[in-house]
C-alpha cells in the first residue's frame, strides 16, 4: 500500500485543528509517536513509519462529551449527586437524568441562586411545577448531561459504585503522573474560572477572593443587574492579571481576539448575560448590549450564548436566529469579526486536560466544601424562636450604622468556612459579622463563640436579650457583610406563622406544664394550711417562727436557682430563655429574702449548739457565714453583669470607645465571678451543709429538722 500523498489528513474535516500524529496509510490519528508506531506495525505490516499532521480523531472528540461517570456505569446514584453541591461543581437531578449545571447557572433566566439552592438534589418536582413542558436540553451544552439517575441493582450496589469510583480515581492519578512525565513545562493550566476554582492546589487566598467575587456576581445576576455583573467580571480579570497570579492559570483575559478571525473556543468563554457572544453564519456577534435593552428575548439568545447558532438559522422566522430578526434588530457594530481557525493544541496537553477534568468530576468537592454547603442548607430555614419584629424595626439606631455602607454579599456556605479563632464569622439577622474582637472579652466566654462560628446564631442571640447599645457596638465594630438575598431568612414572616406551626409533640409538654403548675398551687396551699395550724409562739431561746419560714423559703429558692441554671445550660432556644429568666428572678428574690432573714436573725432567739468538737463547731459557723456571703455575692455579680452590658454609660454618653471596652471587660469579670461562685455553692457548700450538718446530726439522733422547721 502506498502512503497517502496529501499533507492533510482525511479527518481534517473536524472543526478543531490539533497537531495529532495521523497515520500515513489510513485515517487513524494518535497523540504520541509510540502509539502510531505500534499501529503501523500491527495494521500495516511491513510498511515504513509515515506520519502526517492530523486533527483530533472523531473517537477522541466523542470522549470529550462523555461523562466521567460513564466509565463506571450508565447510571449515577443520588448519593453521588449529593456530593456535588457547590457553585463550581453543581449537579442537579431532573426527571431521572443528572446534569452538571455549573456552566448554565449564570445563564439561568431565574438567576443562579435558584439553581444553587438545588445543588446536589433532585429538583424534578420543583422544575416541573415551574417549567412544565420545557426541554432543558435546548439550553444546555452537550457535556452538561452526565447520565441517568440511579444504578441497576442487578449489576451493582450503590456502595460498590463508589468503590469503583475510588478505584477509577486511583487509575486517573497514575495516568496523570505518566502523562505529566512527558510534558516539559508545567502541564495543563486551568483555562476557565470554574476549572480554576476546582483546582485543589490553588492558593487558598486567591480562591477565597475569587469565590467572594463569584458571590457578588451571582447576586447581581439574580437582580438582573448585568452592568454590575460586568464590573465584577472586570475585577476578576484584574485579580487574575496580577503578577502573583498570572502564572497560575491560562484563563483568557483579553476578551477579544480579532487577528485572523475569532475561534469558536474563544467565543465559548463569552456565554453569560453580561458577556454574550454568538457565532452565526461564519461571523461572531456581541449581543451583550442588546440583552440589556431587550429582556423579552434573553432566553432565546442565552440558549446559544458562546456557541454557533447557525444550525437554528431560519427555523423560526422572525425569531432569533433568522434573516428577519437580523434585518430588524442587528446593528453593524455588534459584528465583531469572522470565525477563525482554532489554535493548534499540543495533543499531550489536551490529553492532560481531559484526564484532569475527569479526575475533578469523580473526586468532587473537598469534604470542607461539602460540609460548608450542607451546613448552609440547614441554616436557610428561620426558626420560630424569634421576636415578632425585625431587629431594625425594634432598634432604629442600627439603620444609622449601616446607612451608606456598601456591604459585600456572602453565601451561607462561605460563612460556614470561617470557624477558626483566626476569623470566626457569624450570621445574625441576615448580616455577617467577624467576631474576632469579641474573643477574650465576651461575657459568655470564647467557647460559646467558637462553637457557633460559621453558623446562623440569630435565635441564640435573641435568647439572651442583647441591649440596643450592644447591637449598635456590634454593627459598628464587627459588621463585614450581608447574606445574598436569595439565602436570607424572612424573620418577620417566620414570626407571624410561628403560633400556628407548633409541632404536635408540644401538646404533651404543654400538658406537663399545666400539671406542674397545679402541683405548685397544691404545695402553696398545703404550706399555708400547715402555717395556720402552727401559729403558737415559740420560746425566746430558739429560732423565731418568721426566721424558720424564711429558712425554708430560701432553701427552696436556692434549689430553684441552681436547678434552673443547670436546666438552662442543657436547653436551647425559647426554653433556655425562659429558664434563664426564672433563674434571674429567683436570684433577685433570694437577695431580698436575705435582708429579711438577717433582720429576723438579729431579733430572734438563738438555740443552743449541738455538742461536738470545737473545730467542728467552728467549721459549722464558718459555713453559715459563707452562706450569707454567697447568697449576697451571687445575685450582686449577676446584676453587675446586666448593668455593664445594658445600662452602664458608654461611648454614646461619654463619647469614648474605651468606655465600651471597659464595660465589656467588667461584664465578663462579673459573669465569670458569678459562675465561679455558683460552682462553689453547688459543688462545695450545698454538699457539706446537707451532707454533714444535716445528715450527720440526724444520724446521731439530734433534731435538726425540728430545730429549723416552722411546722411545730
Rosetta blueprint (number, residue, H / E / L):
1 X L
2 X L
3 X L
4 X L
5 X L
6 X L
7 X L
8 X L
9 X L
10 X H
11 X H
12 X H
13 X H
14 X L
15 X L
16 X L
17 X L
18 X L
19 X L
20 X E
21 X E
22 X E
23 X E
24 X L
25 X L
26 X L
27 X L
28 X L
29 X E
30 X E
31 X L
32 X L
33 X H
34 X H
35 X H
36 X H
37 X H
38 X H
39 X H
40 X H
41 X H
42 X H
43 X H
44 X L
45 X L
46 X L
47 X L
48 X L
49 X L
50 X L
51 X E
52 X E
53 X E
54 X E
55 X L
56 X L
57 X L
58 X H
59 X H
60 X H
61 X H
62 X H
63 X H
64 X H
65 X L
66 X L
67 X L
68 X H
69 X H
70 X H
71 X H
72 X L
73 X L
74 X L
75 X E
76 X E
77 X L
78 X H
79 X H
80 X H
81 X H
82 X H
83 X H
84 X L
85 X E
86 X E
87 X L
88 X L
89 X E
90 X E
91 X E
92 X E
93 X E
94 X E
95 X L
96 X L
97 X E
98 X E
99 X E
100 X E
101 X L
102 X L
103 X L
104 X L
105 X H
106 X H
107 X H
108 X L
109 X L
110 X L
111 X L
112 X H
113 X H
114 X H
115 X H
116 X H
117 X L
118 X L
119 X L
120 X L
121 X L
122 X E
123 X L
124 X H
125 X H
126 X H
127 X H
128 X H
129 X H
130 X H
131 X L
132 X L
133 X L
134 X L
135 X L
136 X H
137 X H
138 X H
139 X H
140 X L
141 X L
142 X H
143 X H
144 X H
145 X E
146 X E
147 X E
148 X E
149 X E
150 X L
151 X L
152 X L
153 X L
154 X L
155 X L
156 X L
157 X L
158 X H
159 X H
160 X H
161 X H
162 X H
163 X H
164 X H
165 X H
166 X H
167 X H
168 X H
169 X H
170 X H
171 X H
172 X H
173 X H
174 X H
175 X H
176 X H
177 X H
178 X H
179 X H
180 X H
181 X L
182 X L
183 X L
184 X L
185 X L
186 X L
187 X L
188 X L
189 X L
190 X L
191 X L
192 X L
193 X H
194 X H
195 X H
196 X H
197 X H
198 X H
199 X L
200 X L
201 X L
202 X L
203 X L
204 X H
205 X H
206 X H
207 X H
208 X H
209 X H
210 X H
211 X H
212 X H
213 X H
214 X H
215 X H
216 X H
217 X H
218 X H
219 X H
220 X H
221 X H
222 X H
223 X L
224 X L
225 X L
226 X H
227 X H
228 X H
229 X H
230 X H
231 X H
232 X H
233 X H
234 X H
235 X H
236 X H
237 X H
238 X H
239 X H
240 X H
241 X H
242 X L
243 X H
244 X H
245 X H
246 X H
247 X L
248 X L
249 X L
250 X L
251 X L
252 X L
253 X L
254 X L
255 X L
256 X L
257 X L
258 X L
259 X L
260 X L
261 X L
262 X E
263 X L
264 X H
265 X H
266 X H
267 X H
268 X L
269 X L
270 X L
271 X E
272 X E
273 X L
274 X L
275 X E
276 X E
277 X E
278 X E
279 X E
280 X E
281 X L
282 X L
283 X E
284 X E
285 X E
286 X E
287 X L
288 X H
289 X H
290 X H
291 X H
292 X H
293 X H
294 X L
295 X H
296 X H
297 X H
298 X H
299 X H
300 X H
301 X H
302 X H
303 X L
304 X L
305 X L
306 X L
307 X L
308 X E
309 X L
310 X H
311 X H
312 X H
313 X L
314 X L
315 X L
316 X L
317 X L
318 X L
319 X L
320 X L
321 X L
322 X L
323 X H
324 X H
325 X H
326 X H
327 X H
328 X H
329 X H
330 X L
331 X L
332 X H
333 X H
334 X H
335 X E
336 X E
337 X E
338 X E
339 X E
340 X L
341 X L
342 X L
343 X L
344 X L
345 X L
346 X L
347 X H
348 X H
349 X H
350 X H
351 X H
352 X H
353 X H
354 X H
355 X H
356 X H
357 X H
358 X H
359 X H
360 X H
361 X H
362 X H
363 X H
364 X L
365 X L
366 X L
367 X H
368 X H
369 X H
370 X H
371 X H
372 X H
373 X H
374 X H
375 X H
376 X H
377 X H
378 X H
379 X L
380 X L
381 X L
382 X L
383 X L
384 X L
385 X L
386 X L
387 X L
388 X L
389 X L
390 X L
391 X H
392 X H
393 X H
394 X H
395 X L
396 X L
397 X H
398 X H
399 X H
400 X H
401 X H
402 X H
403 X L
404 X L
405 X L
406 X L
407 X L
408 X E
409 X E
410 X E
411 X L
412 X H
413 X H
414 X H
415 X H
416 X H
417 X L
418 X L
419 X L
420 X L
421 X L
422 X L
423 X L
424 X L
425 X E
426 X E
427 X E
428 X E
429 X L
430 X L
431 X E
432 X E
433 X E
434 X E
435 X L
436 X H
437 X H
438 X H
439 X L
440 X L
441 X L
442 X L
443 X L
444 X L
445 X L
446 X H
447 X H
448 X H
449 X H
450 X H
451 X H
452 X H
453 X L
454 X L
455 X L
456 X E
457 X L
458 X H
459 X H
460 X H
461 X H
462 X H
463 X H
464 X L
465 X L
466 X L
467 X L
468 X H
469 X H
470 X H
471 X H
472 X H
473 X H
474 X H
475 X H
476 X H
477 X H
478 X H
479 X E
480 X E
481 X E
482 X E
483 X E
484 X L
485 X H
486 X H
487 X H
488 X L
489 X L
490 X L
491 X H
492 X H
493 X H
494 X H
495 X H
496 X H
497 X H
498 X H
499 X L
500 X L
501 X L
502 X L
503 X L
504 X L
505 X L
506 X H
507 X H
508 X H
509 X H
510 X H
511 X H
512 X H
513 X H
514 X H
515 X H
516 X H
517 X H
518 X H
519 X H
520 X H
521 X H
522 X H
523 X H
524 X H
525 X H
526 X H
527 X H
528 X H
529 X H
530 X H
531 X H
532 X H
533 X H
534 X L
535 X L
536 X L
537 X L
538 X L
539 X L
540 X L
541 X L
542 X L
543 X L
544 X L
545 X H
546 X H
547 X H
548 X H
549 X H
550 X H
551 X H
552 X H
553 X H
554 X H
555 X H
556 X H
557 X H
558 X H
559 X H
560 X H
561 X H
562 X H
563 X H
564 X H
565 X H
566 X H
567 X H
568 X H
569 X H
570 X H
571 X L
572 X L
573 X H
574 X H
575 X H
576 X H
577 X H
578 X H
579 X H
580 X H
581 X H
582 X H
583 X H
584 X H
585 X H
586 X H
587 X H
588 X H
589 X H
590 X H
591 X H
592 X H
593 X H
594 X H
595 X H
596 X H
597 X H
598 X H
599 X H
600 X H
601 X H
602 X H
603 X H
604 X L
605 X L
606 X L
607 X L
608 X L
609 X L
610 X L
611 X L
612 X L
613 X L
614 X H
615 X H
616 X H
617 X H
618 X H
619 X H
620 X H
621 X H
622 X H
623 X H
624 X H
625 X H
626 X H
627 X H
628 X H
629 X H
630 X H
631 X H
632 X H
633 X H
634 X H
635 X H
636 X H
637 X H
638 X H
639 X H
640 X H
641 X H
642 X H
643 X H
644 X H
645 X H
646 X H
647 X H
648 X L
649 X L
650 X L
651 X H
652 X H
653 X H
654 X H
655 X L
656 X L
657 X H
658 X H
659 X H
660 X H
661 X H
662 X H
663 X H
664 X H
665 X H
666 X H
667 X H
668 X H
669 X H
670 X H
671 X H
672 X H
673 X H
674 X H
675 X H
676 X H
677 X H
678 X H
679 X H
680 X H
681 X H
682 X H
683 X H
684 X H
685 X H
686 X H
687 X H
688 X H
689 X H
690 X H
691 X H
692 X H
693 X H
694 X H
695 X H
696 X H
697 X H
698 X H
699 X H
700 X L
701 X L
702 X L
703 X L
704 X H
705 X H
706 X H
707 X H
708 X H
709 X L
710 X L
711 X L
712 X L
